[in-house]
């Protein structure tokens, strides 16, 4: 079968078998070993592109000194654990670590953390790396989380050099954020007024609202993910993109009546229900920008695709969903997020039931 992917090359070995490689001009090549024309093959191809980009960006003149912080980062970026990450996660995590390597030990010092000996790495050093981002507390927290993950891996992989995960001894950064602006029921009604049933914009919102999926999953959902149970009811069955590589768990979400009506009334793509004007599935980033425009058309400039999960969680919580049920719907592994919405719903309900006591 013909495979057309950029930078993908083939050659025939002496046994007549086709071998696939990813290679950019002037770079080394990386062989792909997964079965062609499978999701696993495409994922391996994407990881190879990320690896080639990292190789291209790496300064060729730097000499890596054994058992330094730079040495550890390099080992981690070539570990099976790192290579199993989603391409976007690997790229982000690699950039964060690269910025840590380039931090000077002291302001104005020509010596960076790249050369810092691991045996001298203490919680104090980690706090320095954390505090270099104190002006942007969210970035400081993400930096700390990335270091925590790497040192947890290192404590098992190089236990003679990294005897413990020192990052666990460093406090996280406290900061307040509401995250992405949640939708309200009035926002939903306004959006629906602008984008009627049958439009791609209405289909997009409904897929997220009535399933609770992230935008990265909304762009994947298609006919291949629909199953019919013994009662004749329709269900979505899929692996969430965010946890596909780590846990591999599946979600099964019923297709409720409002969503079924919208699917029946909409023009659906064949590879994914949502397709671009070129009849190709959206990328998550591309879909986010496209959906942002649809929100602007509805005069809703302050909201985006991200906030739909929040209103979905609030609605089911207010209507009595348990923490376990919310975890099942939204694919949360920890009850913390569900408890947050459960507490909000409980406060609103109790206030509503008791507020009349203030009146005569």
Residue, then its C-alpha position, 0 to 999 in steps of 0.5 A: x500500500x502506498x504511504x505518503x509521509x514527508x521525509x519518509x524513505x524506503x529501501x529493499x533489503x537483500x531478502x526483498x523486504x521493504x524497510x522504512x526510514x525517516x530522514x531529513x536533508x543532512x541528517x541521520x536516518x531513523x528506521x521505523x519498525x512498526x507495521x505500515x499503515x497502522x496508528x502505531x506506525x504513524x506514532x513512531x514516524x512522529x516520534x522520529x521527526x521529533x528526535x531528528x529535530x532535537x538532534x538538529x537543535x542540539x549544539x554540536x560542539x558541546x561535550x557531555x561530561x559523565x555524571x553531570x546534569x547535562x549527561x543525565x538529561x541526555x540519557x533521559x531524552x534517549x530513554x524508552x520512557x521518554x521515547x514513549x511520550x506523545x510527540x508534543x509532550x516530548x518536545x515540550x519536556x525537552x525544551x524545558x530541560x534544555x532551558x534548565x541546562x542553560x541556566x547559569x549557576x549564579x547570575x552572570x556566571x559563564x558556568x551553567x547547570x549543564x556542567x553541574x555534577x550530579x553528586x553535588x545536586x541538592x534540593x537547594x539547586x532544584x530550588x534555584x532552578x524553580x525560582x529562576x521562573x518565579x516571575x511566571x509561577x505556572x512555568x516554575x511549576x511545570x519546570x519542577x514537575x518535569x524535573x521530578x519526573x526525570x529524577x524519579x526515572x534517574x533514581x531507578x536507572x542510575x541509582x549509584x549516581x542519583x540515590x533519591x528523587x531530590x525534587x520531592x523535597x522541594x515545595x511546589x509553587x502556589x498560584x491562583x488560576x481559573x484556567x480556561x474560561x468555562x462556558x455558561x449555559x447562556x454561552x451555549x445558547x448563544x453559540x447554538x443560535x449562531x451555529x444551527x444543527x447541521x453546521x460543522x460548528x454545531x457538530x464540533x461543539x456538540x461532540x465535546x459537550x455531549x461526550x466530555x472529550x478534550x479537543x485532541x480526542x474530538x478531532x479523532x472521533x469517527x465512524x470507526x469508534x462507534x459500537x452498538x451494544x446488546x440493547x441496540x444503543x450506540x457508544x463511542x469506544x476510544x483511547x484518550x490521546x492524553x493517556x494513550x501512551x502511559x496507561x493505554x486505557x479505553x473510554x466507552x461513552x454512550x451517544x445520548x439522544x441530543x448528540x445522535x440527532x446532531x450526528x444524523x443531521x450533519x455531514x460527517x467525514x469518513x476518517x473523522x467526523x470533523x474534517x477540514x475543507x480539504x477533507x482531512x482530519x483536523x490536528x488538535x492545534x488546527x482545530x483549536x484555532x478553527x473553533x476559536x473563529x467559530x466562537x468569535x462568529x458567535x460573539x463569544x471572544x472570551x471562550x474556546x474549546x477548552x472550557x467546554x469540559x468545565x461546563x460539562x462537569x458542572x452540569x452533571x455534578x449539579x444533576x447528581x453525578x457521583x465522583x466515580x461517575x464523573x471520573x468515568x465520563x471525563x477519563x480522570x484517574x484521580x478523584x481530585x478534579x471530580x471532587x472540585x466540581x462536586x464541592x461547587x455543586x454541593x455549595x450551590x445546592x445547599x445555598x439554594x435550599x437554605x437561602x429562603x431562611x433569610x426572608x420573612 
